[in-house]
Amino acid sequence: MVRAVHPRSAALRTLAPAVAVGLLFQVALAAVAVQSARNLERERRRDAVEDAFRAARELEGHMAGPLAAAHALAALVRRDGRVDDFDRVCQDILADYGGVSALQLAPGGVIREIYPMAGNEAAVGLDLFAHPEHAAIVRETRASRRLTLEGPFELMQGGAAIVGRIPIFRRGADAAETFWGFVAVIIRFPDFLDRSRVGTLELGGYLWSLERPGVGDRAHRFASSVPPPGDDVVVVPVSVPNGLWTLRLAPVVGWSSPARLVLQLLASALVSLVLAALSWRVVRQPEILRRRVAERTAELDEANRRLAAELAERHRAEDARRLAEEQARQAQKMEAIGLLAGGIAHDFNNLLTGIMGYADLLELPSADHKAEAATGIRKAAQRAAALTGQLLGFARRGKYQVVAVDLHALVHEVSGLLARTIDNRIRLEHRLESTAGHVRGDPAQLQQVVLNLAVNARDAMPDGGTITFETREVTLGAAAAQASSVGPGRYVALSVVDTGEGIPAEVHDRIFEPFFTTKPKGRGTGMGLAVVYGIVHNHGGNVHFDTAVGHGTRFTVLLPASDSAPAQPEAPARVPVGRGSRVLVLDDEDVVRDAAASMLRALGYTVAKASSAVEALELVRCATQPFDLAMIDLAMPMHDGVDAVRMLRALAPDLPCLLMTGFGHDDRVQEAREAGFAGFLQKPFGVSELADEVSRLTHGDRLAGGPAPEAVRG
């Protein structure tokens, strides 16, 4: 009878070989770690001996120069018995020998001359034989007749120093030698250590000390690191006159590194444990594989069942998706129409404001403004016609006027608009190489083409970049014209180039499709490029693009060239100047701004006009007399009405501000009124409404003879 083997017993039997392998590996790694620690200690001692000998030799070398200077001065004294012009002689000696702080002459053991004298005056007149700190060593020096080194000790003038003294004996007339005195060289001890780089031993990771023989067998430590080294050190002799210094050196971290050894042992234990675990896993691998195959087979069976159910659900979802896409496409069309209608309504309100204001001026008894009013109404009507032309461009219908258009001027006009509204990280460039840049077409629709392409380029660069407008003249033969789907002849090629994200290849075929957009929901209607396509083809031209993902896109429009130049606009009529309260009119629409200013002047006000918040701010800042009222439009590029009132209030806190807008009483208007506007004027407005609101804000009442404010509004 065969007995079943319990899985736990099988696991235990496979564990024993794995543990044996781990223990053997642990012993081997431990032996390697111990040997590595011994090698590290030997290497540190060898490096310490080399660094100590190098430092000792530098001490001896840097001491040789000052002592040579002392011998040079001593030779002069032995020869002449004096030193004439002591300062000059010392200067010459110090020029040849470095490391000297001062030179001394001490005839008879009394210091008489020092160079340099500045800072050393306290030592002049010092009797070395009578001084308790120096008497013993100077007597020893005189008796030995050799150079001796004293110090370091504290100088009378301050600071630690070592002194090398040479006794001077001169022969008299009887050939007998007599003691003349001492020649000494002063070496500032801290400077001496710095020059010899002993102090930098600490930066190299060493503790050090300098010692000299003391009383009995005890050594005297006269310089060291903090803290000084212990007993287990490297000892190197330093040869100095009349003695021997000792340099002691030891590493800060010690000769051995117990912590490193412990870490190595722990690492070896961890490696051994991992090796044992891997060995155990290798032994058990067949059993694990059999279990995983069974589990995976069960998972595949379950996946097959789910896949069959998902396929059936996918067919149902596909039908639902097609229906949802059709509904979404219809919703996008309605959204685009709504956005278009809102923008057109705002522009028409601005135009109607100018028309109504100029019409009211015509009804006033004075004839001064009739010509100006007629011109203003004519301009407004022309703008309205241009706006209707833009509507036809959106519908991709025919163009209503075919005139010569200066494409370069049109590009600069669109660039000026973009410069005030786009992100300041986007740079605009122009490479208008066409000789004249004149084409035939509808100015408003062609402006819409340039604007749509520029806005499309802006949206492709959320992190900033460069939009470049380029023009060039092109002459197409029959073959080239057929390839571009246009007729042969001269064309002006307008290119709008961006450095943005590029267009993915999978959407190239749909790029001019109406209501197709790759922008997030709410950020685009998908009509911009479709409008461009319709307008350009209705002008007998063509539009195409080149793109690379990550490197930007170039849209190129071909338009038939024109040999005639565009007609020049008529010069505007001069606006008369009136008197009364001072009113600032701020609106980016010329028609609204001029009409409001003319009505105010007719009512007796003095008027200043501004087309932007920055211009208005400059007028207020430079005004010789303060303004009594500011009329501000809500919707303007760069800085809207809310921004403008805040900027003006910062400069003139008491200036009343009147809001005028073509928007209704929506949340945006409510927000603007809460920002500090004292009144509200709905576009379009006439003289009566304007006079009532301006009079209320400037004088607190109505114009004389007029109805009550409630009657006018009612």
C-alpha positions as CSV (number, residue, x, y, z in Angstrom):
1,M,0.0,0.0,0.0
2,V,1.4,3.4,-1.1
3,R,1.1,6.2,1.6
4,A,0.4,9.7,0.4
5,V,3.1,12.2,1.2
6,H,1.8,15.3,3.0
7,P,2.7,18.6,1.2
8,R,4.3,20.0,4.5
9,S,6.6,16.9,4.8
10,A,7.8,17.3,1.2
11,A,8.5,21.0,1.8
12,L,10.6,20.2,4.9
13,R,12.7,17.6,3.1
14,T,13.5,20.2,0.4
15,L,14.4,22.8,3.0
16,A,17.4,20.9,4.5
17,P,19.7,21.2,1.4
18,A,18.8,24.8,1.0
19,V,19.8,25.6,4.6
20,A,23.1,23.8,4.1
21,V,23.9,25.8,1.0
22,G,23.1,29.0,2.9
23,L,25.3,28.2,5.9
24,L,28.3,27.3,3.7
25,F,27.9,30.5,1.8
26,Q,27.6,32.5,5.1
27,V,30.9,31.0,6.4
28,A,32.7,31.9,3.2
29,L,31.4,35.5,3.1
30,A,32.3,36.0,6.8
31,A,35.9,34.9,6.1
32,V,36.1,37.3,3.2
33,A,34.8,40.1,5.4
34,V,37.4,39.5,8.2
35,Q,40.2,39.4,5.7
36,S,38.9,42.6,4.1
37,A,38.9,44.4,7.5
38,R,42.6,43.3,8.1
39,N,43.6,44.6,4.6
40,L,41.8,47.9,5.3
41,E,43.8,48.4,8.6
42,R,47.1,47.7,6.9
43,E,46.3,50.1,4.1
44,R,45.3,52.8,6.5
45,R,48.6,52.4,8.4
46,R,50.6,52.5,5.2
47,D,48.8,55.7,4.1
48,A,49.2,57.3,7.5
49,V,53.0,56.7,7.5
50,E,53.3,58.2,4.0
51,D,51.2,61.3,5.0
52,A,53.2,61.7,8.2
53,F,56.6,61.6,6.5
54,R,55.4,64.0,3.9
55,A,54.1,66.5,6.5
56,A,57.4,66.1,8.5
57,R,59.5,66.9,5.5
58,E,57.4,69.9,4.7
59,L,57.9,71.2,8.3
60,E,61.7,70.8,7.9
61,G,61.6,72.4,4.4
62,H,59.5,75.4,5.5
63,M,61.8,76.0,8.4
64,A,65.0,76.0,6.3
65,G,64.1,79.3,4.5
66,P,63.7,81.5,7.7
67,L,66.9,79.9,9.2
68,A,68.9,80.7,6.1
69,A,67.7,84.3,6.4
70,A,69.1,84.4,10.0
71,H,72.4,83.0,8.8
72,A,72.6,85.6,6.0
73,L,72.1,88.4,8.5
74,A,74.6,86.8,11.0
75,A,77.3,86.8,8.3
76,L,76.9,90.6,7.8
77,V,77.2,91.2,11.5
78,R,80.3,88.9,11.9
79,R,82.0,90.8,9.0
80,D,81.2,94.4,9.9
81,G,80.2,94.3,13.6
82,R,77.1,96.3,12.7
83,V,74.4,96.6,10.0
84,D,74.0,99.9,8.3
85,D,70.6,100.7,6.9
86,F,69.1,97.7,8.7
87,D,65.6,98.0,7.1
88,R,67.0,97.9,3.5
89,V,69.2,94.9,4.3
90,C,66.3,93.1,5.8
91,Q,64.1,93.8,2.8
92,D,66.8,92.3,0.5
93,I,67.1,89.2,2.7
94,L,63.3,88.7,3.0
95,A,63.1,89.0,-0.8
96,D,65.3,86.0,-1.1
97,Y,63.9,83.9,1.8
98,G,60.2,83.4,2.5
99,G,58.3,82.4,5.6
100,V,60.0,85.1,7.9
101,S,57.8,87.2,10.1
102,A,60.6,89.4,11.5
103,L,64.4,89.8,11.9
104,Q,66.1,91.0,15.1
105,L,69.5,92.3,16.2
106,A,70.2,91.9,20.0
107,P,73.7,93.3,20.7
108,G,74.8,92.1,24.2
109,G,71.5,90.2,24.4
110,V,69.3,93.3,24.3
111,I,66.9,93.6,21.4
112,R,67.7,96.9,19.5
113,E,66.6,96.4,15.9
114,I,63.5,94.7,14.5
115,Y,62.3,94.5,11.0
116,P,59.5,95.2,10.3
117,M,59.0,97.5,13.3
118,A,55.2,97.9,12.9
119,G,53.5,95.8,15.5
120,N,56.8,94.7,17.2
121,E,57.6,97.9,19.2
122,A,56.9,96.1,22.5
123,A,60.0,93.8,22.0
124,V,62.5,96.7,21.6
125,G,64.8,97.0,24.6
126,L,64.0,93.6,26.0
127,D,67.1,92.1,27.8
128,L,67.0,88.4,26.9
129,F,69.4,87.4,29.7
130,A,67.2,89.1,32.3
131,H,63.9,87.7,31.0
132,P,62.8,84.6,33.0
133,E,61.3,82.8,30.0
134,H,64.2,83.4,27.7
135,A,67.3,83.5,30.0
136,A,68.0,79.8,30.1
137,I,67.8,79.2,26.4
138,V,69.9,82.2,25.4
139,R,72.6,81.2,27.9
140,E,72.5,77.7,26.3
141,T,72.7,79.3,22.9
142,R,75.7,81.5,23.8
143,A,77.5,78.5,25.3
144,S,76.8,76.2,22.4
145,R,77.8,78.8,19.8
146,R,75.2,77.2,17.5
147,L,71.8,78.2,16.2
148,T,69.0,77.1,18.6
149,L,65.3,77.0,18.2
150,E,63.0,78.3,20.9
151,G,59.3,78.0,21.2
152,P,56.6,78.2,20.4
153,F,55.9,80.9,23.0
154,E,53.7,84.0,23.3
155,L,55.3,87.1,21.9
156,M,55.1,90.4,23.9
157,Q,53.3,91.9,20.9
158,G,50.9,89.0,20.8
159,G,50.7,85.7,19.0
160,A,52.6,82.4,19.2
161,A,56.0,82.2,17.5
162,I,59.2,80.2,17.3
163,V,62.6,81.9,17.3
164,G,65.8,80.8,15.7
165,R,68.8,82.5,17.4
166,I,72.4,82.6,16.2
167,P,75.1,83.8,18.7
168,I,77.6,86.2,17.1
169,F,81.3,86.1,18.2
170,R,83.9,88.5,16.6
171,R,87.7,88.5,16.8
172,G,89.3,91.5,18.3
173,A,92.7,93.0,17.6
174,D,94.3,90.4,19.8
175,A,92.6,87.6,17.8
176,A,90.5,86.7,20.8
177,E,86.8,86.1,20.2
178,T,84.3,88.2,22.1
179,F,80.5,87.8,22.3
180,W,78.7,90.4,20.2
181,G,75.1,89.4,20.7
182,F,72.3,87.6,18.9
183,V,70.8,87.6,15.4
184,A,67.3,86.1,15.5
185,V,64.5,85.2,13.0
186,I,60.9,85.3,14.2
187,I,58.5,82.7,12.6
188,R,54.8,83.1,13.4
189,F,53.8,79.6,14.5
190,P,50.2,79.5,13.0
191,D,51.5,80.8,9.7
192,F,54.3,78.2,9.8
193,L,51.8,75.4,10.3
194,D,49.6,76.6,7.5
195,R,52.4,76.9,5.0
196,S,53.6,73.4,5.8
197,R,50.0,72.1,5.5
198,V,50.2,70.2,8.8
199,G,46.8,71.8,9.7
200,T,45.3,70.2,6.6
201,L,45.9,66.8,8.0
202,E,42.5,67.1,9.7
203,L,40.9,67.6,6.3
204,G,42.5,64.3,5.3
205,G,40.8,62.5,8.2
206,Y,43.7,62.5,10.7
207,L,44.2,63.5,14.3
208,W,47.8,64.8,14.9
209,S,50.1,66.4,17.4
210,L,53.6,67.9,17.5
211,E,55.8,67.1,20.6
212,R,59.3,68.0,21.7
213,P,61.3,66.5,24.6
214,G,60.2,67.7,28.0
215,V,61.4,67.2,31.5
216,G,62.7,63.7,32.1
217,D,61.2,61.1,29.7
218,R,58.0,63.0,29.3
219,A,57.3,64.6,26.0
220,H,55.8,68.1,25.7
221,R,52.9,68.5,23.2
222,F,53.0,72.1,21.8
223,A,50.5,71.8,18.9
224,S,47.8,69.3,18.0
225,S,44.4,68.8,16.4
226,V,41.2,68.8,18.5
227,P,41.1,66.2,19.9
228,P,44.7,65.0,19.8
229,P,45.4,61.4,18.8
230,G,45.5,58.6,21.3
231,D,48.3,56.0,21.9
232,D,47.9,53.9,18.8
233,V,49.6,56.3,16.4
234,V,52.2,56.6,13.7
235,V,55.3,58.4,15.0
236,V,57.6,60.4,12.7
237,P,60.7,62.5,13.7
238,V,61.0,66.1,12.6
239,S,64.7,67.4,12.6
240,V,65.0,70.9,14.0
241,P,68.1,72.8,15.3
242,N,69.2,71.8,18.9
243,G,66.5,69.2,19.1
244,L,64.0,66.8,17.6
245,W,60.3,67.2,17.2
246,T,57.9,64.3,16.9
247,L,54.8,64.2,14.7
248,R,52.2,61.7,15.9
249,L,49.3,60.8,13.5
250,A,46.2,58.6,13.7
251,P,43.1,58.4,11.6
252,V,39.9,59.9,13.0
253,V,37.9,56.8,12.3
254,G,40.5,54.5,13.8
255,W,42.7,51.9,12.1
256,S,40.0,49.3,11.9
257,S,36.3,49.7,11.1
258,P,34.1,47.5,13.3
259,A,30.9,49.0,11.9
260,R,32.0,48.2,8.4
261,L,32.8,44.6,9.4
262,V,29.4,44.3,11.1
263,L,27.7,45.6,8.0
264,Q,29.6,43.2,5.8
265,L,28.7,40.3,8.1
266,L,25.0,41.4,8.1
267,A,25.1,41.7,4.3
268,S,26.7,38.3,3.9
269,A,24.0,36.8,6.2
270,L,21.3,38.5,4.1
271,V,22.8,37.2,0.9
272,S,23.1,33.7,2.4
273,L,19.4,33.9,3.4
274,V,18.4,34.9,-0.1
275,L,20.5,32.2,-1.6
276,A,18.9,29.6,0.7
277,A,15.4,30.9,-0.3
278,L,16.3,30.7,-4.0
279,S,17.7,27.2,-3.5
280,W,14.5,26.1,-1.8
281,R,12.4,27.6,-4.6
282,V,14.4,25.8,-7.3
283,V,13.9,22.5,-5.5
284,R,10.2,23.1,-5.2
285,Q,9.8,24.5,-8.8
286,P,8.3,21.4,-10.4
287,E,5.5,21.2,-7.8
288,I,4.8,24.9,-8.1
289,L,4.6,24.7,-11.9
290,R,2.1,21.9,-11.8
291,R,-0.1,23.8,-9.4
292,R,0.1,27.0,-11.6
293,V,-0.8,25.1,-14.8
294,A,-3.9,23.8,-13.1
295,E,-4.9,27.3,-11.8
296,R,-4.2,28.9,-15.2
297,T,-6.3,26.3,-17.0
298,A,-9.2,27.1,-14.8
299,E,-8.7,30.8,-15.4
300,L,-8.7,30.3,-19.2
301,D,-12.0,28.3,-19.0
302,E,-13.5,31.2,-17.1
303,A,-12.1,33.8,-19.5
304,N,-13.6,31.9,-22.4
305,R,-17.0,32.0,-20.8
306,R,-16.7,35.8,-20.1
307,L,-15.5,36.5,-23.6
308,A,-18.5,34.9,-25.1
309,A,-20.7,37.0,-22.9
310,E,-18.7,40.2,-23.7
311,L,-19.0,39.6,-27.5
312,A,-22.7,39.6,-27.2
313,E,-22.7,42.7,-25.0
314,R,-20.3,44.4,-27.4
315,H,-22.7,44.0,-30.3
316,R,-25.4,45.7,-28.3
317,A,-23.0,48.4,-27.1
318,E,-21.9,49.1,-30.7
319,D,-25.5,49.8,-31.8
320,A,-25.9,52.1,-28.7
321,R,-22.7,53.9,-29.5
322,R,-23.7,54.6,-33.1
323,L,-26.9,56.1,-31.8
324,A,-25.1,58.1,-29.1
325,E,-22.5,59.5,-31.7
326,E,-25.3,60.7,-33.9
327,Q,-27.0,62.4,-31.0
328,A,-23.6,63.9,-29.9
329,R,-22.9,65.1,-33.4
330,Q,-26.3,66.8,-33.5
331,A,-25.7,68.3,-30.1
332,Q,-22.3,69.7,-31.2
333,K,-24.0,71.3,-34.2
334,M,-26.5,73.0,-31.9
335,E,-23.7,74.1,-29.5
336,A,-21.7,75.6,-32.4
337,I,-24.8,77.5,-33.6
338,G,-25.4,78.7,-30.1
339,L,-21.9,80.0,-29.7
340,L,-22.0,81.6,-33.1
341,A,-25.3,83.3,-32.3
342,G,-24.0,84.6,-29.0
343,G,-20.9,86.2,-30.5
344,I,-22.9,87.8,-33.4
345,A,-25.5,89.2,-30.9
346,H,-22.7,90.8,-28.9
347,D,-21.1,92.4,-32.0
348,F,-24.5,93.6,-33.3
349,N,-25.3,95.2,-29.9
350,N,-22.0,97.2,-30.2
351,L,-23.0,98.4,-33.7
352,L,-26.5,99.3,-32.6
353,T,-25.2,101.3,-29.8
354,G,-23.2,103.5,-32.2
355,I,-26.2,103.8,-34.6
356,M,-28.7,104.8,-32.0
357,G,-26.3,107.3,-30.4
358,Y,-25.5,109.0,-33.7
359,A,-29.3,108.9,-34.6
360,D,-30.1,110.7,-31.4
361,L,-27.4,113.3,-32.1
362,L,-29.1,114.1,-35.5
363,E,-32.3,114.9,-33.6
364,L,-30.6,117.6,-31.4
365,P,-31.2,121.2,-32.4
366,S,-27.5,121.9,-32.8
367,A,-26.1,121.1,-36.3
368,D,-22.5,120.8,-35.2
369,H,-22.6,117.0,-35.0
370,K,-24.8,116.1,-38.0
371,A,-21.9,115.4,-40.4
372,E,-20.1,113.4,-37.7
373,A,-23.3,111.5,-36.8
374,A,-23.9,110.6,-40.5
375,T,-20.4,109.4,-40.9
376,G,-20.7,107.3,-37.7
377,I,-23.9,105.7,-38.8
378,R,-22.4,104.9,-42.2
379,K,-19.4,103.2,-40.5
380,A,-21.7,101.2,-38.2
381,A,-23.7,100.1,-41.3
382,Q,-20.5,99.0,-43.1
383,R,-19.4,97.0,-40.0
384,A,-22.8,95.4,-39.9
385,A,-22.5,94.4,-43.5
386,A,-19.0,92.9,-42.8
387,L,-20.5,91.0,-39.9
388,T,-23.2,89.6,-42.2
389,G,-20.4,88.6,-44.6
390,Q,-18.7,86.7,-41.8
391,L,-22.0,84.8,-41.2
392,L,-22.1,83.8,-44.8
393,G,-18.5,82.6,-44.4
394,F,-19.5,80.3,-41.6
395,A,-22.3,78.9,-43.8
396,R,-19.6,78.5,-46.6
397,R,-21.8,80.4,-49.0
398,G,-20.7,82.9,-51.7
399,K,-18.8,86.1,-51.0
400,Y,-20.7,89.3,-51.4
401,Q,-17.8,91.6,-52.5
402,V,-14.8,91.0,-54.7
403,V,-12.2,93.7,-54.1
404,A,-8.5,94.0,-53.9
405,V,-7.3,93.1,-50.4
406,D,-3.9,93.8,-48.9
407,L,-3.1,90.4,-47.4
408,H,-0.1,91.8,-45.5
409,A,-2.2,94.5,-43.8
410,L,-4.9,91.9,-43.0
411,V,-2.2,89.6,-41.4
412,H,-0.9,92.5,-39.3
413,E,-4.4,93.3,-38.2
414,V,-5.0,89.8,-37.0
415,S,-1.6,89.7,-35.4
416,G,-2.4,92.8,-33.4
417,L,-5.6,91.2,-32.2
418,L,-3.8,88.0,-31.2
419,A,-1.0,89.9,-29.5
420,R,-3.5,91.4,-27.0
421,T,-5.3,88.1,-26.2
422,I,-2.9,85.1,-26.5
423,D,-0.7,83.6,-23.9
424,N,2.5,85.7,-23.5
425,R,4.5,82.4,-23.9
426,I,3.5,82.4,-27.6
427,R,5.6,84.5,-29.9
428,L,4.4,86.0,-33.2
429,E,6.7,86.2,-36.3
430,H,6.2,87.6,-39.8
431,R,8.0,86.5,-43.0
432,L,6.0,88.3,-45.6
433,E,8.1,87.8,-48.7
434,S,5.4,88.5,-51.3
435,T,6.1,91.7,-53.2
436,A,2.7,93.3,-52.8
437,G,0.5,90.7,-51.1
438,H,-2.6,91.8,-53.0
439,V,-5.4,89.3,-53.6
440,R,-9.0,89.5,-54.8
441,G,-11.8,88.6,-52.4
442,D,-14.0,89.6,-49.5
443,P,-12.0,91.4,-46.8
444,A,-14.1,90.2,-43.9
445,Q,-14.1,86.5,-45.0
446,L,-10.4,86.5,-45.7
447,Q,-9.8,88.0,-42.3
448,Q,-11.9,85.2,-40.9
449,V,-9.6,82.7,-42.7
450,V,-6.4,84.2,-41.2
451,L,-8.0,84.5,-37.7
452,N,-9.3,80.9,-37.7
453,L,-5.9,79.5,-38.8
454,A,-4.1,81.6,-36.1
455,V,-6.5,80.5,-33.4
456,N,-6.0,76.9,-34.4
457,A,-2.3,77.4,-34.2
458,R,-2.6,79.0,-30.7
459,D,-4.7,76.1,-29.4
460,A,-2.1,73.6,-30.7
461,M,0.5,75.2,-28.3
462,P,-0.8,75.0,-24.7
463,D,2.7,75.3,-23.3
464,G,3.8,78.2,-25.6
465,G,5.7,78.4,-28.9
466,T,5.9,80.4,-32.1
467,I,3.3,81.3,-34.7
468,T,4.8,82.4,-38.0
469,F,2.9,84.1,-40.8
470,E,4.5,83.7,-44.2
471,T,3.6,84.9,-47.7
472,R,5.2,84.3,-51.1
473,E,4.1,84.7,-54.7
474,V,3.5,81.5,-56.7
475,T,2.9,80.9,-60.4
476,L,1.2,77.6,-61.2
477,G,1.4,76.0,-64.6
478,A,-1.3,73.6,-65.8
479,A,0.1,70.5,-64.1
480,A,0.8,72.2,-60.8
481,A,-2.6,73.9,-60.8
482,Q,-4.4,70.6,-61.5
483,A,-2.5,69.0,-58.6
484,S,-3.7,71.9,-56.3
485,S,-7.3,71.8,-57.7
486,V,-7.1,75.4,-58.9
487,G,-6.7,77.1,-62.3
488,P,-3.3,78.1,-63.8
489,G,-2.0,81.6,-62.9
490,R,-0.5,83.8,-60.2
491,Y,-1.3,83.2,-56.6
492,V,-0.3,84.5,-53.2
493,A,0.6,81.6,-50.8
494,L,-0.2,82.4,-47.1
495,S,1.2,80.0,-44.6
496,V,0.4,79.9,-40.8
497,V,3.1,77.8,-39.1
498,D,3.0,76.7,-35.4
499,T,5.6,74.7,-33.3
500,G,2.8,72.8,-31.5
501,E,1.8,69.2,-31.0
502,G,1.1,68.3,-34.7
503,I,-1.8,66.4,-36.1
504,P,-2.1,62.6,-35.7
505,A,-2.1,60.7,-38.9
506,E,-5.4,59.0,-38.1
507,V,-7.4,62.3,-38.3
508,H,-5.8,63.8,-41.4
509,D,-8.8,62.8,-43.6
510,R,-11.3,64.5,-41.3
511,I,-9.4,67.8,-40.5
512,F,-11.7,70.0,-42.7
513,E,-14.9,68.1,-41.7
514,P,-17.6,70.3,-40.1
515,F,-18.0,69.8,-36.4
516,F,-15.0,67.5,-36.1
517,T,-12.5,68.5,-33.4
518,T,-9.8,66.9,-31.3
519,K,-10.1,69.5,-28.5
520,P,-11.7,68.7,-25.2
521,K,-15.5,69.2,-24.8
522,G,-16.4,72.8,-24.4
523,R,-13.2,74.1,-26.0
524,G,-14.0,73.9,-29.7
525,T,-17.0,73.5,-32.1
526,G,-15.1,71.9,-35.0
527,M,-16.1,74.7,-37.3
528,G,-12.9,76.7,-37.6
529,L,-11.1,74.8,-40.3
530,A,-14.4,73.9,-42.0
531,V,-15.1,77.6,-42.4
532,V,-11.5,78.2,-43.8
533,Y,-12.0,75.4,-46.3
534,G,-15.4,76.8,-47.5
535,I,-14.2,80.4,-47.8
536,V,-10.9,79.6,-49.6
537,H,-12.6,77.3,-52.2
538,N,-15.3,80.0,-52.8
539,H,-12.5,82.4,-53.6
540,G,-11.0,80.1,-56.2
541,G,-8.2,79.0,-54.0
542,N,-7.0,75.9,-52.1
543,V,-5.9,75.0,-48.6
544,H,-3.6,72.2,-47.5
545,F,-1.4,71.3,-44.5
546,D,1.9,69.6,-43.6
547,T,2.4,68.3,-40.1
548,A,4.6,66.1,-38.0
549,V,3.6,64.9,-34.5
550,G,5.6,66.8,-31.9
551,H,7.1,69.2,-34.5
552,G,4.2,71.5,-35.4
553,T,1.9,72.1,-38.4
554,R,1.9,74.4,-41.5
555,F,-1.4,75.4,-43.1
556,T,-0.9,76.9,-46.6
557,V,-3.7,78.9,-48.4
558,L,-3.4,79.7,-52.1
559,L,-5.4,82.8,-53.2
560,P,-5.6,84.4,-56.7
561,A,-3.2,87.4,-56.8
562,S,-4.5,90.9,-57.7
563,D,-2.8,93.4,-59.9
564,S,-4.7,96.4,-58.4
565,A,-4.1,97.9,-54.9
566,P,-6.9,98.1,-52.2
567,A,-8.9,101.4,-52.0
568,Q,-7.7,103.8,-49.3
569,P,-10.3,104.5,-46.5
570,E,-11.7,108.0,-46.0
571,A,-10.2,110.2,-43.3
572,P,-12.4,110.4,-40.2
573,A,-14.2,113.6,-39.4
574,R,-12.7,115.9,-36.6
575,V,-14.5,115.6,-33.3
576,P,-15.3,119.0,-31.7
577,V,-14.3,119.6,-28.1
578,G,-16.8,120.7,-25.4
579,R,-16.7,121.8,-21.8
580,G,-18.1,120.5,-18.5
581,S,-17.4,117.5,-16.2
582,R,-14.6,115.3,-17.4
583,V,-15.6,111.8,-18.5
584,L,-13.3,108.9,-19.6
585,V,-14.8,106.5,-22.2
586,L,-13.1,103.1,-22.3
587,D,-14.3,100.7,-25.0
588,D,-12.3,98.5,-27.5
589,E,-15.0,99.1,-30.2
590,D,-14.3,102.3,-32.1
591,V,-17.9,102.9,-33.1
592,V,-19.2,102.6,-29.5
593,R,-16.3,104.7,-28.1
594,D,-16.7,107.5,-30.7
595,A,-20.5,107.5,-30.5
596,A,-20.5,107.7,-26.7
597,A,-17.9,110.5,-26.8
598,S,-19.8,112.5,-29.3
599,M,-23.1,112.2,-27.3
600,L,-21.3,113.3,-24.1
601,R,-19.7,116.3,-25.8
602,A,-23.1,117.3,-27.2
603,L,-24.4,117.1,-23.6
604,G,-21.6,119.5,-22.4
605,Y,-19.1,117.1,-21.1
606,T,-15.3,117.0,-21.6
607,V,-14.4,113.6,-22.9
608,A,-11.3,111.5,-23.2
609,K,-11.3,108.1,-25.0
610,A,-9.3,104.9,-24.5
611,S,-9.3,101.7,-26.4
612,S,-7.7,99.6,-23.6
613,A,-7.3,99.5,-19.9
614,V,-3.6,100.3,-20.2
615,E,-4.4,103.4,-22.3
616,A,-7.1,104.5,-19.8
617,L,-4.7,104.0,-16.9
618,E,-2.1,106.2,-18.6
619,L,-4.8,109.0,-19.3
620,V,-5.8,109.0,-15.6
621,R,-2.2,109.1,-14.5
622,C,-1.2,112.0,-16.8
623,A,-4.4,114.1,-16.4
624,T,-3.9,117.6,-15.1
625,Q,-7.5,117.6,-13.8
626,P,-9.2,114.5,-12.2
627,F,-11.9,112.7,-14.1
628,D,-15.4,112.8,-12.7
629,L,-16.6,109.5,-14.3
630,A,-15.2,106.5,-16.2
631,M,-17.5,104.6,-18.6
632,I,-16.1,101.1,-19.1
633,D,-17.0,98.3,-21.5
634,L,-17.2,94.8,-20.0
635,A,-15.8,92.6,-22.8
636,M,-12.4,93.7,-24.0
637,P,-9.2,91.8,-24.9
638,M,-6.3,91.5,-22.5
639,H,-8.0,93.4,-19.6
640,D,-11.8,93.2,-19.4
641,G,-14.0,95.7,-17.6
642,V,-13.5,94.0,-14.1
643,D,-9.7,94.2,-14.5
644,A,-10.0,97.8,-15.7
645,V,-12.1,99.1,-12.8
646,R,-9.7,97.5,-10.3
647,M,-6.7,99.0,-12.1
648,L,-8.3,102.5,-12.2
649,R,-9.5,102.3,-8.5
650,A,-5.9,101.5,-7.5
651,L,-4.8,104.8,-9.0
652,A,-8.0,106.9,-8.3
653,P,-10.0,105.3,-5.5
654,D,-12.8,107.9,-5.6
655,L,-13.4,107.7,-9.3
656,P,-17.1,106.5,-10.1
657,C,-17.2,103.9,-12.8
658,L,-20.2,103.1,-15.1
659,L,-20.5,99.7,-16.7
660,M,-21.7,99.5,-20.3
661,T,-22.1,96.2,-22.0
662,G,-24.0,94.3,-24.7
663,F,-24.4,91.3,-22.5
664,G,-27.6,90.8,-20.6
665,H,-28.0,90.7,-16.8
666,D,-26.2,87.4,-16.5
667,D,-23.7,86.1,-13.9
668,R,-20.8,87.9,-15.6
669,V,-22.5,91.3,-15.4
670,Q,-23.5,90.7,-11.8
671,E,-19.8,89.8,-11.0
672,A,-18.7,93.0,-12.7
673,R,-21.2,95.2,-10.7
674,E,-20.0,93.6,-7.5
675,A,-16.4,94.5,-8.4
676,G,-17.1,98.2,-7.9
677,F,-19.2,99.7,-10.7
678,A,-21.6,102.4,-9.5
679,G,-24.0,102.1,-12.4
680,F,-25.0,100.0,-15.4
681,L,-25.8,101.0,-19.0
682,Q,-27.2,98.4,-21.3
683,K,-26.1,98.4,-25.0
684,P,-27.5,99.7,-27.2
685,F,-28.3,103.0,-25.5
686,G,-29.3,106.5,-26.6
687,V,-28.7,110.1,-25.5
688,S,-31.5,110.0,-23.0
689,E,-30.3,106.9,-21.1
690,L,-26.7,108.1,-21.3
691,A,-27.5,111.6,-20.0
692,D,-29.6,110.2,-17.2
693,E,-27.0,107.7,-15.9
694,V,-23.9,110.0,-16.4
695,S,-25.7,112.9,-14.7
696,R,-26.7,110.7,-11.8
697,L,-23.1,109.6,-11.2
698,T,-21.4,112.9,-11.8
699,H,-24.0,115.4,-10.2
700,G,-26.3,113.2,-8.2
701,D,-29.4,114.4,-10.3
702,R,-30.6,114.6,-13.9
703,L,-30.0,117.3,-16.5
704,A,-32.2,120.3,-16.1
705,G,-35.6,119.9,-17.6
706,G,-35.3,116.1,-18.1
707,P,-37.7,113.4,-16.8
708,A,-37.0,111.5,-13.6
709,P,-34.6,108.5,-13.8
710,E,-37.5,106.1,-13.1
711,A,-39.5,107.5,-16.0
712,V,-36.7,107.1,-18.5
713,R,-36.0,103.5,-17.4
714,G,-39.6,102.5,-17.1
